Structures are given as C-alpha cells and as structure tokens.
C-alpha cells in the first residue's frame, strides 16, 4: 500500500516490523482504528499505547483520545511523526492533533 502524500510502500515497512516482532501477538493488532475502538471485546487496558496511523491532525486527535481511554493508570501514550509537515496546510499536519 502506498502512502498518497509520501509515496512510501508501507507493505515493505510492515515486513520489517513483522520480522522484528514475530511471535509476539501483543505488538501488532491489525484492523482499522474504527473497528478496533468500536469493538467492545477490545476493552483491554495497556501500559503503553503507540499511535502511528493516519497523518492528519483530526485523525491523530481521535486516535489519541481513543488510545488514552485504553491506558492503564500511569500508562504512557506516545505518538509518531510529530514534526512531519506532509500537508500544505499546517492545520492538517499531525502535530496539531497531538498538541490538542
């Protein structure tokens, strides 16, 4: 799958991570964010939530809110791509959603 703004083949990126974390089902849960967060069975709490998904300010904000809701008390929420400037309008870049 190519990233439309960056022309990155994410299938290759995913293969690298799959090799690094093979055999550990806690590392990767593959489904859309809407499916994951709307699934009442998936109400597990986590010590660490790492957000690296869509790269628009709005979706990053939504992912952050949903991720925070799944943290255990004292857990850590981390975001990737804070400094990315991939959209022509600054308001659309990930940093804005993370700052919110």
Secondary structure in CASP SS format (residue, H / E / C, confidence):
PFRMAT SS
TARGET T0000
AUTHOR 0000-0000-0000
METHOD secondary structure of the structure
MODEL  1
X C 1.00
X E 1.00
X C 1.00
X C 1.00
X C 1.00
X C 1.00
X C 1.00
X C 1.00
X E 1.00
X H 1.00
X H 1.00
X H 1.00
X H 1.00
X H 1.00
X H 1.00
X H 1.00
X H 1.00
X H 1.00
X H 1.00
X H 1.00
X C 1.00
X C 1.00
X C 1.00
X C 1.00
X C 1.00
X C 1.00
X C 1.00
X C 1.00
X C 1.00
X C 1.00
X C 1.00
X C 1.00
X H 1.00
X H 1.00
X H 1.00
X H 1.00
X H 1.00
X H 1.00
X C 1.00
X H 1.00
X H 1.00
X H 1.00
X C 1.00
X C 1.00
X C 1.00
X E 1.00
X E 1.00
X E 1.00
X E 1.00
X E 1.00
X E 1.00
X C 1.00
X C 1.00
X C 1.00
X C 1.00
X C 1.00
X H 1.00
X H 1.00
X H 1.00
X H 1.00
X H 1.00
X H 1.00
X H 1.00
X H 1.00
X H 1.00
X H 1.00
X H 1.00
X H 1.00
X H 1.00
X C 1.00
X E 1.00
X E 1.00
X E 1.00
X E 1.00
X E 1.00
X E 1.00
X E 1.00
X E 1.00
X E 1.00
X C 1.00
X C 1.00
X C 1.00
X C 1.00
X C 1.00
X C 1.00
X C 1.00
X C 1.00
X C 1.00
X C 1.00
X H 1.00
X H 1.00
X H 1.00
X C 1.00
X H 1.00
X H 1.00
X H 1.00
X H 1.00
X H 1.00
X H 1.00
X C 1.00
END
